[in-house]
Amino acid sequence: MKVIISGGGTGGHIYPAISIAKTILDRERNAEILYVGTGKGLESYLVPREGLKFASIRVKGFRRKLSLDTVKTVIELCRGMMDADKIVRQFKPDIVIGTGGYVAGPVLMTAALRGIPTLIHEQNVLPGITNRMLARFVDKVAVSFSEALKYIHDDRKAVVTGNPVRKEILEKDRETSTRVLGFDGKKPLVVVFGGSKGSARINRAMANVISRLYLTKKFQLLHVTGSDHYHTFMNQLKDRGIDLRQDAEIKIMEYLHKMPEALAAADLIVTSAGAITLSEITAVGVPAILIPKSYATDNHQEYNARALEKKGAAVVILERELEGNSLYSRIDKLVGDEKMLTTMRKASRQMGTADAADRIYEMIEQLVQK
């Protein structure tokens, strides 16, 4: 089987594509995969690092307002279509798969026009503009949330698969993970992070949370600031007279490499509402306080967060409502209510799909065998 996969711009598009690629390689010994992205995007170094063959095309995203830049974007899109057509002709794929981001547009359109089987995967409740457009032309659409079906032009071609989740997320146990992270397994642990780059607004609120927790010691805390925010955050704590050097119950990190362990050990997660993060949370079954990023395209993070809130798996706080003292009270109330946490865990697990990549592979196999 020869497969082209395209998606880029953010980790939310790239990591599902990598998971799908790895599943195909696990199931098809002789599979040949080519990942198509942009030469300057995050995918240009994440994908080769995974050992996947990579090719780039020239393309850039549209701005919301018409300007001279729009003309440049259209010209670049035409060039991207030519690049994509050349790659498709030379590689001769059996199927082309897209996971979102503007780079996927030319690649999937070229394949569809050539009659090659096509499939797109949508991570969010509210599909991105590229996938909303492509859904009219491709053969199949895999969606992560059932709520996304109403946004697909022809929902008869759509299948709810969930988001592919890294295998290591599912392999960690609570006791070992708690010990690895350096926490006490007998006391509640709250893990806080604002997406892969952190969140200035969450950090601002967490400075107040830590000021109170430093005195009360009601629960343990692992807070991830994001690399760009770490030194500023630590200086804020220092200005408040908080010294955590000898404190084993409050840990501040700029980046967390042990996310699988953190999810396994956590009694409660506080985070933004990116699709991949939510898929990992629900695959493990962790209760969450979700703070969707207000600047996310089309406000898609709030749509994601509300889907979990509706099922009872999460509590949602909008960024404009986020304040340190109220966040502390919300966390304190939840970690002190084991009955509520148990209910939320159950609801979270029911939403999780640990076999999403396998479901997508089955769709791929069906399209190739037609």
C-alpha positions in Angstrom: 0.0 0.0 0.0 1.3 3.4 -1.0 0.0 6.3 1.1 0.3 10.1 1.1 -0.6 11.8 4.3 -0.8 15.6 4.6 -1.5 17.9 7.5 0.4 20.7 9.2 0.6 24.0 11.0 0.0 22.8 14.5 0.6 19.7 16.5 -3.2 19.1 16.5 -3.0 18.3 12.8 0.5 16.7 12.8 0.3 14.2 15.7 -2.9 12.4 14.5 -1.3 12.1 11.0 1.8 10.5 12.6 -0.3 8.1 14.6 -2.2 7.1 11.5 1.0 6.6 9.6 2.5 4.4 12.4 -0.7 2.3 12.5 -0.5 1.7 8.8 3.1 0.7 9.1 2.2 -1.7 11.9 -0.5 -3.3 9.9 1.0 -3.3 6.4 4.6 -4.6 6.4 5.3 -3.3 2.9 3.5 0.0 3.2 5.2 3.1 1.8 4.2 6.4 3.3 5.0 9.9 2.1 4.1 12.8 4.4 3.5 16.1 2.5 3.7 19.4 4.4 5.3 22.9 4.2 9.0 23.4 4.3 8.7 25.9 7.2 5.9 24.4 9.2 6.2 22.4 12.5 5.7 19.2 10.4 9.0 19.8 8.6 11.0 18.7 11.6 8.5 16.7 13.6 7.8 14.2 10.8 11.4 13.3 9.7 12.2 12.9 13.4 9.6 10.0 13.4 11.5 8.3 10.5 8.8 9.2 7.9 9.6 10.3 4.4 8.8 14.0 3.9 8.1 16.2 0.9 7.1 19.9 0.9 4.9 22.1 -1.2 4.6 25.9 -1.5 1.4 27.1 0.1 0.3 29.6 2.8 -2.9 30.2 4.7 -5.6 32.8 3.9 -6.1 35.8 6.1 -9.6 36.7 7.2 -9.5 40.1 5.6 -8.9 40.9 1.9 -5.6 42.6 1.2 -2.6 42.6 -1.1 -1.5 39.6 0.8 -4.6 37.7 -0.4 -3.3 38.0 -4.0 0.1 36.6 -2.9 -1.7 33.7 -1.1 -3.7 32.8 -4.2 -0.5 32.8 -6.3 1.2 30.6 -3.7 -1.9 28.3 -3.7 -1.6 27.8 -7.4 2.1 26.9 -7.0 1.1 24.5 -4.2 -1.4 22.8 -6.5 1.4 22.3 -9.1 3.7 21.0 -6.5 1.0 18.6 -5.1 0.2 17.4 -8.6 3.8 16.6 -9.3 4.2 14.7 -6.1 1.0 12.7 -6.6 1.9 11.8 -10.2 5.4 10.6 -9.2 4.5 8.8 -6.0 1.3 7.1 -7.4 -0.5 6.6 -4.1 -3.2 4.1 -3.5 -4.9 6.6 -1.1 -4.4 10.2 0.1 -5.2 11.2 3.7 -5.5 14.7 5.2 -5.6 15.7 8.8 -6.2 19.5 8.4 -4.2 22.7 8.0 -4.0 24.6 4.8 -1.3 22.4 3.4 -3.7 19.5 3.1 -6.0 21.4 0.7 -3.9 21.2 -2.5 -2.8 17.7 -1.8 -6.3 16.3 -1.2 -7.9 18.3 -4.0 -5.3 17.0 -6.5 -5.9 13.4 -5.4 -9.7 13.8 -5.6 -9.5 15.3 -9.1 -7.4 12.4 -10.2 -9.9 9.8 -8.9 -7.5 8.6 -6.1 -9.3 7.4 -2.9 -9.3 10.2 -0.3 -10.0 10.4 3.4 -9.8 13.3 5.8 -9.6 13.2 9.6 -11.1 16.1 11.7 -9.9 16.5 15.3 -12.3 19.1 16.6 -16.0 19.5 17.2 -16.1 22.4 14.8 -14.2 21.4 11.7 -11.5 23.7 10.4 -12.1 25.6 7.1 -9.8 23.3 5.1 -11.6 20.2 6.1 -15.1 21.8 5.7 -14.2 22.6 2.1 -12.5 19.2 1.4 -15.4 17.2 2.9 -17.4 18.0 -0.2 -14.9 16.3 -2.5 -13.3 13.4 -0.5 -14.6 9.9 -0.3 -14.6 9.5 3.5 -14.5 11.8 6.6 -13.3 10.5 10.0 -14.5 12.7 12.9 -13.4 12.7 16.5 -16.7 13.9 18.0 -20.3 13.0 17.0 -21.1 16.7 17.4 -19.0 17.4 14.3 -21.3 15.4 12.0 -23.7 18.3 11.6 -20.9 20.4 10.0 -20.1 17.8 7.3 -21.8 18.6 4.0 -22.8 14.9 3.5 -22.7 13.1 6.8 -23.3 9.8 5.1 -19.6 9.7 4.2 -18.6 10.5 7.8 -17.6 8.0 10.5 -17.0 8.8 14.2 -13.6 7.3 15.0 -12.2 9.6 17.8 -8.7 11.0 17.8 -5.7 8.7 17.5 -3.9 8.6 20.9 -0.2 7.8 21.5 0.2 4.2 22.7 2.3 5.3 25.7 -0.6 7.3 27.0 -2.5 4.1 27.6 0.4 2.1 29.0 1.2 4.0 32.2 -0.2 3.0 35.7 -1.1 5.4 38.4 1.2 4.1 41.2 4.4 4.0 39.1 3.7 7.3 37.4 3.1 9.1 40.7 6.4 7.9 42.0 8.3 8.8 38.8 6.9 12.4 39.1 8.0 12.6 42.7 4.6 12.9 44.4 2.9 11.1 47.3 0.2 8.7 46.0 -1.9 9.2 49.1 -2.7 12.9 48.4 -4.7 14.3 45.5 -2.6 15.5 42.6 -3.7 18.3 40.2 -1.8 18.8 36.9 -2.1 22.1 35.1 -0.8 23.1 31.6 -1.9 25.4 28.9 -1.2 23.5 25.8 2.2 22.8 24.3 3.3 26.4 24.4 1.6 27.3 27.7 -1.0 30.0 28.4 -0.3 33.4 29.9 -3.8 33.7 31.2 -3.7 30.3 33.0 -0.3 31.2 34.4 -1.6 34.5 35.8 -4.4 32.7 37.6 -2.1 29.9 38.8 0.1 32.4 40.5 -2.8 33.2 42.8 -3.7 29.5 43.2 -0.2 28.7 44.3 -0.1 31.6 46.7 -3.1 30.0 48.5 -2.0 26.4 48.1 1.5 27.3 49.5 -0.3 28.0 52.8 -3.1 25.4 52.8 -1.3 22.3 51.3 -4.7 20.8 50.5 -3.5 19.0 47.4 -0.4 18.4 45.4 0.3 20.4 42.2 2.3 20.0 39.0 2.1 23.2 37.0 3.6 23.5 33.5 4.2 27.1 32.4 5.4 26.7 28.9 9.0 27.5 28.0 8.3 31.2 27.0 6.6 31.9 30.4 8.7 30.0 32.9 11.2 32.7 34.1 8.5 35.4 34.3 6.3 33.0 36.3 9.0 32.0 38.7 9.9 35.7 39.3 6.2 36.4 40.1 6.3 33.7 42.7 9.5 35.1 44.1 7.9 38.5 44.4 5.1 36.9 46.4 7.6 35.4 48.9 7.1 31.9 47.6 10.1 29.6 47.8 9.5 26.1 46.4 13.0 24.7 46.5 12.2 22.6 49.6 8.5 22.0 48.7 7.9 18.4 47.4 4.2 19.0 46.9 4.3 21.9 44.4 6.4 21.5 41.3 6.7 24.1 38.5 8.1 23.0 35.1 8.6 24.9 31.9 7.9 21.8 29.7 6.6 18.4 30.6 8.2 15.5 28.8 6.4 12.9 30.9 2.8 13.7 29.9 1.8 10.1 29.8 2.8 9.7 33.5 1.1 13.0 34.4 -2.2 11.9 32.9 -1.9 8.5 34.7 -1.1 10.1 38.1 -3.5 13.1 38.0 -6.8 13.2 40.0 -7.7 16.4 38.1 -6.4 18.1 35.0 -6.6 21.9 34.4 -5.9 22.8 30.8 -7.0 24.5 27.6 -9.1 22.5 25.2 -7.1 21.4 22.2 -8.5 18.3 20.5 -5.5 16.1 21.0 -5.2 17.0 24.7 -8.9 16.2 25.2 -8.5 12.9 23.4 -5.7 11.9 25.7 -7.6 13.0 28.8 -10.7 10.9 27.8 -8.7 7.9 26.8 -7.3 7.7 30.3 -10.4 9.0 32.0 -9.3 12.0 33.9 -11.7 14.7 35.3 -10.9 18.1 33.9 -11.3 21.9 34.3 -11.1 23.2 30.8 -10.2 26.8 29.9 -10.6 27.1 26.1 -8.2 29.6 24.4 -10.3 32.5 23.2 -8.1 33.3 20.2 -8.3 29.8 18.8 -9.6 29.8 15.2 -13.4 30.0 15.0 -13.5 29.5 18.8 -13.1 25.8 18.2 -11.7 25.1 21.6 -14.9 26.1 23.3 -16.8 23.8 21.1 -14.5 21.0 22.1 -14.7 21.9 25.8 -18.5 22.1 25.8 -18.7 18.6 24.3 -17.0 17.2 27.5 -19.0 19.5 29.8 -22.2 18.2 28.3 -21.3 14.6 29.1 -20.3 15.5 32.7 -16.6 14.8 32.1 -15.4 18.4 32.6 -16.1 21.8 34.0 -15.6 24.8 31.6 -14.3 28.2 32.6 -14.0 30.8 29.8 -10.8 32.9 29.7 -12.7 36.1 30.3 -14.1 34.6 33.6 -10.7 33.1 34.7 -9.5 34.5 38.1 -7.1 32.9 40.5 -9.1 32.8 43.7 -12.2 31.4 42.0 -10.0 28.8 40.2 -8.5 27.7 43.5 -11.9 27.3 45.0 -13.1 25.3 42.0 -10.1 23.0 42.2 -10.4 22.6 46.0 -14.1 21.7 45.8 -13.5 19.1 43.1 -10.5 17.3 44.7 -12.4 17.2 48.0 -15.4 15.5 46.4 -14.5 12.0 45.5 -18.0 11.1 44.5 -18.0 13.9 41.9 -14.5 12.9 40.7 -15.7 9.3 40.3 -18.7 10.4 38.2 -16.5 12.6 36.0 -13.9 9.8 35.5 -16.6 7.5 34.3 -18.0 10.1 31.9 -14.5 10.8 30.6 -13.7 7.2 30.0 -17.0 6.7 28.1 -16.0 9.5 25.7 -12.5 8.1 25.2 -11.6 6.1 22.1 -8.3 4.2 22.6 -8.7 2.5 19.2 -9.2 5.5 17.0 -6.2 4.8 14.8 -7.4 1.2 14.2 -10.9 2.5 13.2 -9.3 4.9 10.7 -7.1 2.1 9.3 -10.2 0.0 8.7 -11.7 3.0 6.7 -8.4 3.2 4.7 -8.4 -0.5 3.9 -12.0 -0.4 2.7 -11.3 2.5 0.4 -8.1 0.9 -1.1 -9.9 -2.4 -1.7 -12.8 -0.9 -3.6 
